[in-house]
């Protein structure tokens, strides 16, 4: 993607059935250097095939109903993604048919996917499973705008608390979450994929009313809550 991303071209919204699944698969694959390369055997095309086949399936953890995107309207491309789950999310997808296909699928589904689902069902938080921006678009505050718009929209929908995980040494992400009022709750061992060493992860939590950065509100758009918010202060 060679074109410079412009703020005024970005639209923040729920994913649609018509969205490009390759864009979404690429973002999910880039979210974590341990989970997804292991799950799909270091093959982005396998991730694209798997997601493209299942994104519309009820109960799939990456069903489009659970996805929120930053969409660059000038190039018709998704450049940022949030995957969010709560205890009311449908988790009825049959993962076992994939767990039987190879070791990587089996290990990831049993030790990561099912663990995430169990954790979400047992808690009242809105769990942000993935929050990522396309690698070539990072450093442009897209993640800040996406996360802020998402949280304010969900607070308006009645959500009181939010939870997410972050790699212990991912300082850029940790600084972003701290700027949103997220507090570090504990350190846990994450899914290590191909790594020979344990992966250290920090669990963050945020409550409704905690600080949100306001400086980027001018060009925010969030379809489904407000179709156009340009030049209207603090409506999301």
C-alpha positions in Angstrom: 0.0 0.0 0.0 2.0 3.0 -1.3 -0.6 5.8 -0.8 -0.3 7.9 2.3 -3.3 7.4 4.7 -5.3 10.6 5.2 -7.4 11.1 8.3 -10.4 12.4 6.4 -10.5 9.2 4.3 -10.8 6.9 7.4 -14.2 5.4 8.4 -14.5 3.4 11.6 -17.4 0.9 11.6 -18.5 -2.7 12.1 -17.3 -5.2 9.5 -19.6 -6.0 6.7 -20.2 -9.3 4.8 -18.9 -7.6 1.7 -15.6 -6.6 3.2 -12.4 -8.0 1.7 -11.5 -11.1 3.8 -7.9 -11.1 2.6 -7.5 -7.6 4.2 -9.0 -9.0 7.4 -6.9 -12.2 7.4 -3.7 -10.1 6.8 -4.5 -8.0 9.8 -5.3 -10.9 12.1 -2.1 -12.7 11.0 0.0 -9.6 11.8 -1.5 -9.1 15.2 0.8 -11.5 17.2 4.1 -12.9 16.1 3.5 -16.2 18.1 -0.1 -17.2 17.7 -1.0 -16.8 14.0 2.3 -17.7 12.3 2.1 -21.0 14.3 -1.6 -21.5 13.7 -1.1 -21.2 9.9 2.4 -22.6 9.6 4.0 -19.3 8.6 1.7 -19.1 5.6 -0.4 -16.0 5.2 -2.3 -17.7 2.3 -3.5 -20.5 4.7 -4.8 -17.8 7.0 -6.6 -16.1 4.1 -8.1 -19.4 3.0 -9.2 -20.4 6.5 -10.8 -17.0 7.3 -12.4 -16.6 3.9 -14.1 -20.0 4.3 -15.4 -19.3 7.8 -15.9 -15.6 8.4 -19.6 -15.8 7.8 -20.1 -19.0 9.8 -22.2 -18.6 13.0 -20.2 -19.1 16.1 -16.8 -18.5 14.5 -14.5 -16.5 16.7 -13.6 -14.2 13.8 -17.2 -14.0 12.4 -17.7 -10.5 10.8 -20.2 -9.7 13.6 -17.3 -9.6 16.1 -15.1 -7.4 13.9 -14.7 -3.6 13.8 -12.5 -2.0 11.2 -10.7 1.2 10.1 -11.6 1.5 6.4 -9.6 3.7 4.0 -12.4 4.9 1.7 -9.9 6.3 -0.8 -8.4 3.0 -1.7 -11.3 0.8 -0.5 -9.0 -1.1 1.9 -9.3 -2.2 5.6 -6.2 -0.8 7.4 -7.1 -1.5 11.1 -9.0 -4.1 13.0 -10.5 -4.9 16.4 -11.9 -8.3 17.3 -14.2 -8.1 20.4 -16.0 -10.8 22.3 -18.3 -11.0 25.3 -20.2 -13.7 27.2 -23.2 -13.3 24.8 -21.1 -14.0 21.7 -22.1 -17.1 19.8 -19.3 -19.7 20.1 -21.0 -22.7 18.5 -18.6 -23.1 15.6 -17.2 -26.6 15.1 -13.4 -26.2 15.6 -12.8 -30.0 15.9 -13.0 -30.6 12.2 -10.0 -28.3 11.9 -8.2 -29.6 15.0 -8.0 -33.0 13.3 -6.3 -31.6 10.2 -2.8 -31.0 11.6 -0.8 -30.5 14.8 -0.7 -26.7 14.6 -4.4 -26.4 14.2 -5.0 -28.8 17.1 -2.6 -27.1 19.5 -3.8 -23.5 18.7 -7.5 -24.4 18.9 -7.1 -26.3 22.2 -4.6 -24.1 23.9 -5.5 -20.7 22.5 -9.0 -20.5 20.9 -10.8 -22.6 23.5 -9.0 -20.9 26.4 -10.1 -17.5 25.1 -13.7 -18.6 24.8 -13.7 -20.1 28.3 -12.2 -16.9 29.7 -14.7 -14.7 27.9 -17.7 -16.7 29.0 -16.6 -16.6 32.6 -16.2 -12.8 32.8 -18.4 -9.8 32.3 -15.8 -7.7 30.4 -15.9 -6.9 26.8 -12.7 -8.7 25.7 -10.7 -7.1 22.9 -9.0 -10.1 21.4 -7.2 -8.3 18.6 -6.4 -4.7 18.1 -4.1 -4.1 15.2 -3.2 -1.8 12.3 -1.7 -2.9 8.9 2.1 -2.9 9.3 2.8 -0.3 6.6 0.2 2.0 8.1 1.5 2.0 11.7 2.7 5.1 13.4 -0.1 7.3 12.0 -2.4 7.2 15.0 -4.9 4.9 13.2 -4.9 2.5 16.1 -5.6 5.4 18.5 -8.6 6.6 16.5 -9.9 3.1 16.0 -9.7 2.1 19.7 -11.2 5.4 20.9 -14.1 5.3 18.5 -14.7 1.6 19.4 -14.7 2.2 23.1 -16.9 5.2 23.1 -19.4 3.4 20.8 -19.5 0.4 23.1 -19.9 2.5 26.2 -22.8 4.1 24.6 -24.2 0.6 24.0 -23.9 0.0 27.8 -20.6 -1.8 28.2 -19.0 -0.9 31.6 -15.5 -2.6 31.4 -13.0 -3.7 28.8 -10.1 -6.1 28.9 -7.3 -6.9 26.6 -3.9 -8.6 26.5 -0.5 -7.3 25.4 2.9 -8.7 25.0 5.0 -7.6 27.9 7.7 -6.1 25.7 5.4 -4.4 23.2 6.0 -0.9 24.5 4.2 1.0 21.8 1.0 -1.0 22.4 1.4 -0.7 26.2 1.8 3.1 25.9 -1.4 3.3 23.8 -3.5 1.3 26.3 -2.2 3.4 29.2 -3.2 6.5 27.3 -6.8 5.2 27.3 -6.9 4.6 31.0 -6.2 0.9 30.8 -4.5 -0.4 34.0 -2.2 -3.4 34.2 -3.8 -6.1 36.2 -1.4 -9.1 36.0 1.3 -10.8 34.0 0.5 -14.2 32.6 2.1 -16.8 30.3 0.7 -16.5 26.7 0.6 -18.8 23.8 4.2 -19.3 22.6 3.8 -21.0 19.2 7.2 -21.9 17.8 9.1 -20.2 20.6 11.2 -22.3 23.0 10.7 -19.7 25.7 7.6 -18.7 27.6 5.8 -15.6 26.2 5.0 -13.0 28.9 1.7 -11.2 28.5 0.2 -8.3 30.4 -3.6 -8.3 31.1 -5.1 -4.8 30.9 -8.5 -3.6 32.2 -10.5 -0.4 31.7 -13.7 0.8 33.2 -16.3 3.1 31.7 -15.6 6.7 32.5 -11.8 6.3 32.5 -9.8 8.7 30.4 -10.1 8.7 26.6 -7.9 10.8 24.3 -10.1 13.5 22.6 -7.7 15.1 20.2 -8.7 13.1 17.1 -12.5 13.4 17.2 -12.8 15.8 14.3 -12.6 13.3 11.5 -14.2 10.3 13.2 -16.9 8.3 11.5 -18.7 5.3 13.0 -21.4 3.7 10.9 -24.2 2.2 13.0 -24.0 4.8 15.8 -23.4 8.1 13.8 -22.9 8.0 10.1 -21.0 11.3 10.0 -19.3 12.9 12.9 -16.9 15.4 11.1 -16.7 18.7 12.9 -19.2 17.6 15.6 -17.5 17.4 19.0 -17.6 14.3 21.2 -20.7 12.6 19.9 -19.3 9.0 20.2 
